[in-house]
């Protein structure tokens, strides 16, 4: 059975570039072209809080595991760390020279990583006093479009067509080269050995990181050729936005090297920029179809 739209959040003016659940799945954080970040109740659709501070469009948002703080990034080359409850900026992090497209935090929110059109990944330790980056990663030959931050790794997808995995404990980097610009990366749920890479050839590549890093399957059907379309997975399901205005779903268990979508969901009237699955989608049967999508039509849709 496919998901259905449960709530449509309409607080933004202009395209919504990113929307994510907090760790409980009870709230949605979204950021858009209107420079706003909004916190909304996922069940009722009610706007709870608005965060103002960015001078240009908000490109990415990330929420700490305890849902006490969020990080945001934008076209103003800034990364902000916010107190969620008070809507106050705790840190203003500077270090990028161009638009910052993606941001991620570790489990306790003490480490923030950001990727930029300036080809770098900046890493900040929020426990330290200096506002300058703890480390700057410069391996990318083009803009960094997407990041994943685990306990020991930073995984970065770049427009140069590479996925780079930085082992922060052993100071090593593994580079997997694909044939198309990479605009989205996601760890396939608890399967740390599997990585999804959304590419601008309208494929989502499933990479085997425990082997030689090659693609073992490709999910197709959606359109991603011009925009930074974000995808997600929980190890069972793959979801993605699309330039044709639909939300796409695939079943990983379908098998095969080329996997066609199982569902195509209508609800947005423009480009679907991102889709994120509910954090309890694999552990709570009531949330198995839950996800949130953000569109260029200015809306955020909670599905279930």
Residue pairs with C-beta under 8 A, 6 or more apart in sequence:
1 289
2 249
2 263
2 265
2 289
3 247
3 249
3 263
3 265
3 289
3 290
3 291
3 303
3 304
4 289
4 303
4 304
5 265
5 267
5 301
5 302
5 303
6 43
6 302
6 303
6 304
7 42
7 43
7 44
7 45
7 301
7 302
8 45
8 267
8 299
8 300
8 301
8 302
9 28
9 30
9 38
9 40
9 45
9 47
9 299
9 300
9 301
9 302
10 298
10 299
10 300
11 30
11 36
11 38
11 40
11 47
11 50
12 30
12 32
12 33
12 34
12 36
12 38
12 298
12 299
12 300
13 32
13 33
13 34
13 36
13 298
14 32
14 33
14 34
14 298
15 32
15 33
15 270
15 271
15 273
15 295
15 296
15 297
15 298
16 30
16 31
16 32
16 33
16 273
16 294
16 295
16 296
16 298
16 299
16 300
17 31
17 32
17 33
17 57
17 58
17 59
17 60
17 273
17 274
17 294
18 30
18 31
18 32
18 58
18 59
18 60
18 61
18 230
18 273
18 274
18 294
19 28
19 29
19 30
19 31
19 61
19 274
19 276
19 292
19 293
19 294
19 300
20 28
20 29
20 30
20 61
20 62
20 63
20 276
20 292
21 27
21 28
21 29
21 42
21 63
21 276
21 278
21 279
21 292
22 28
22 29
22 63
22 67
23 63
23 64
23 65
23 66
23 67
23 279
24 67
24 279
25 42
25 278
25 279
25 280
25 287
25 290
26 41
26 42
26 43
27 39
27 40
27 41
27 42
27 48
27 67
28 39
28 40
28 41
28 42
28 292
28 300
28 302
29 37
29 38
29 39
29 61
29 63
29 70
30 37
30 38
30 40
30 61
30 294
30 300
31 37
31 38
31 58
31 59
31 60
31 61
31 72
31 74
32 57
32 58
32 294
32 298
33 57
33 58
34 57
35 52
35 54
35 55
35 56
35 57
35 58
35 74
36 50
36 51
36 52
36 58
37 50
37 51
37 52
37 54
37 58
37 61
37 70
37 72
37 82
38 47
38 49
38 50
38 51
39 47
39 48
39 49
39 50
39 51
39 84
40 46
40 47
40 48
40 300
41 48
42 292
42 302
45 302
49 84
49 87
50 87
51 70
51 72
51 82
51 87
53 80
53 82
53 89
54 72
54 74
54 75
54 76
54 78
54 80
55 74
55 75
55 76
55 78
56 74
56 75
56 76
56 99
57 74
57 75
58 72
58 73
58 74
59 73
59 74
59 75
59 99
59 100
59 101
59 102
60 72
60 73
60 74
60 100
60 101
60 102
60 103
60 114
61 70
61 71
61 72
61 73
61 103
62 70
62 71
62 72
62 103
62 104
62 105
62 112
63 69
63 70
63 71
63 84
63 105
64 70
64 71
64 105
64 107
64 108
64 109
65 107
65 108
65 109
66 108
66 109
67 84
68 83
68 84
68 85
68 109
69 81
69 82
69 83
69 84
69 90
69 105
69 109
70 81
70 82
70 84
71 79
71 80
71 81
71 82
71 103
71 104
71 105
71 109
71 112
71 114
72 79
72 80
72 82
72 103
73 79
73 80
73 100
73 101
73 102
73 103
73 114
74 99
74 100
75 99
75 100
77 94
77 96
77 97
77 98
77 99
77 100
77 116
78 92
78 93
78 94
78 96
78 100
79 92
79 93
79 94
79 95
79 96
79 100
79 103
79 112
79 114
79 122
79 124
80 89
80 91
80 92
80 93
81 89
81 90
81 91
81 93
81 112
81 126
82 88
82 89
82 90
83 89
83 90
90 126
91 124
91 126
91 131
92 131
93 112
93 114
93 122
93 124
93 131
93 133
94 131
94 132
95 122
95 124
95 132
95 133
95 136
96 114
96 116
96 118
96 120
96 122
97 116
97 118
98 116
98 117
98 118
98 143
99 116
99 117
100 114
100 115
100 116
100 117
101 115
101 116
101 117
101 143
101 144
101 145
101 146
101 228
102 114
102 115
102 144
102 145
102 146
102 147
103 112
103 113
103 114
103 115
103 147
104 112
104 113
104 114
104 147
104 148
104 149
104 154
105 111
105 112
105 113
105 149
106 149
106 150
106 151
107 151
109 126
110 125
110 126
110 127
111 123
111 124
111 125
111 126
111 149
112 123
112 124
112 126
113 121
113 122
113 123
113 124
113 147
113 149
113 154
114 121
114 122
114 124
114 147
115 121
115 143
115 144
115 145
115 146
115 147
115 156
116 122
116 143
116 144
117 143
117 144
118 143
119 138
119 140
119 141
119 142
119 143
119 144
119 158
120 136
120 137
120 138
120 140
120 144
121 136
121 137
121 140
121 144
121 147
121 154
121 156
121 166
122 133
122 135
122 136
122 137
123 133
123 134
123 135
123 136
123 137
123 154
124 133
124 134
125 134
128 134
137 154
137 156
137 164
137 166
137 173
139 164
139 173
139 175
140 156
140 158
140 160
140 162
140 164
141 158
141 160
141 162
142 158
142 159
142 160
142 181
143 158
143 159
144 156
144 157
144 158
144 159
145 157
145 158
145 159
145 181
145 182
145 183
145 184
145 228
146 156
146 157
146 182
146 183
146 184
146 185
146 186
146 198
146 228
146 230
147 154
147 155
147 156
147 157
147 185
148 154
148 155
148 185
148 186
148 187
149 155
150 187
150 192
152 167
152 168
152 169
153 165
153 166
153 167
153 168
154 165
154 166
154 168
155 163
155 164
155 165
155 166
155 185
155 187
155 195
156 163
156 164
156 166
156 185
157 163
157 182
157 183
157 184
157 185
157 197
157 198
158 164
158 181
158 182
159 181
159 182
159 183
160 181
161 177
161 178
161 179
161 180
161 181
161 182
161 199
162 175
162 176
162 177
162 178
162 182
163 175
163 176
163 178
163 182
163 185
163 195
163 197
163 207
164 173
164 174
164 175
164 176
165 173
165 174
165 175
165 176
165 195
165 209
166 172
166 173
167 173
167 174
174 209
174 213
176 197
176 207
176 209
176 213
176 214
178 197
178 199
178 205
178 215
179 199
179 201
180 199
180 200
180 201
180 203
181 199
181 200
182 197
182 198
182 199
182 200
183 198
183 199
183 200
183 224
183 227
183 228
183 229
183 230
184 196
184 197
184 198
184 204
184 228
184 229
184 230
184 231
184 240
185 195
185 196
185 197
185 198
186 195
186 196
186 198
186 231
186 232
186 233
187 194
187 195
187 196
187 233
188 194
188 195
188 196
188 206
188 233
188 234
188 235
188 238
188 252
189 233
189 234
189 235
189 236
189 282
190 235
191 235
192 209
193 208
193 209
193 210
194 206
194 207
194 208
194 209
194 235
195 206
195 207
195 209
196 204
196 205
196 206
196 207
196 231
196 232
196 233
196 238
197 204
197 205
197 207
197 215
198 204
198 205
198 224
198 229
198 230
198 231
198 240
199 205
199 224
200 224
200 225
200 226
201 224
201 225
202 220
202 222
202 223
202 224
202 225
203 218
203 219
203 220
204 218
204 219
204 220
204 222
204 231
204 238
204 240
204 250
205 215
205 217
205 218
206 215
206 216
206 217
206 218
206 219
206 252
207 213
207 214
207 215
207 216
208 214
208 215
208 216
216 257
217 256
217 257
217 258
217 259
218 257
218 258
218 259
219 238
219 240
219 250
219 259
219 261
220 258
220 259
220 260
220 261
221 248
221 250
221 260
221 261
221 264
222 229
222 240
222 241
222 242
222 243
222 244
222 246
222 248
222 261
223 242
223 243
223 244
224 240
224 242
224 243
225 243
226 243
227 243
227 271
227 273
228 273
229 240
229 241
229 242
229 243
229 271
229 272
229 273
229 274
230 240
230 241
230 273
230 274
230 275
230 276
231 238
231 239
231 240
231 241
231 275
232 238
232 239
232 240
232 275
232 276
232 277
232 291
233 239
233 252
233 277
234 277
234 281
234 282
235 252
235 282
236 251
236 252
236 253
236 281
236 282
237 249
237 250
237 251
237 252
237 277
237 281
238 249
238 250
238 252
239 247
239 248
239 249
239 250
239 275
239 276
239 277
239 291
240 247
240 248
240 275
241 247
241 248
241 271
241 272
241 273
241 274
241 275
241 293
241 294
241 295
242 248
242 271
242 272
243 271
243 272
245 266
245 268
245 269
245 270
245 271
245 272
245 295
246 264
246 265
246 266
246 268
246 272
247 264
247 265
247 267
247 268
247 272
247 275
247 291
247 293
247 301
247 303
248 261
248 263
248 264
248 265
249 261
249 262
249 263
249 264
249 265
250 259
250 260
250 261
250 262
251 259
251 262
252 259
254 260
254 262
265 303
267 293
267 301
267 303
268 293
268 295
268 296
268 297
268 299
268 301
269 295
269 297
270 295
270 296
270 297
271 295
271 296
272 293
272 294
272 295
272 296
273 294
273 295
273 296
274 293
274 294
275 291
275 292
275 293
275 294
276 291
276 292
276 293
277 290
277 291
278 287
278 290
278 291
278 292
278 304
280 287
280 290
281 287
281 288
281 289
281 290
281 291
282 288
287 304
289 303
289 304
290 302
290 303
290 304
291 302
291 303
292 300
292 301
292 302
292 303
293 300
293 301
293 303
294 300
295 301
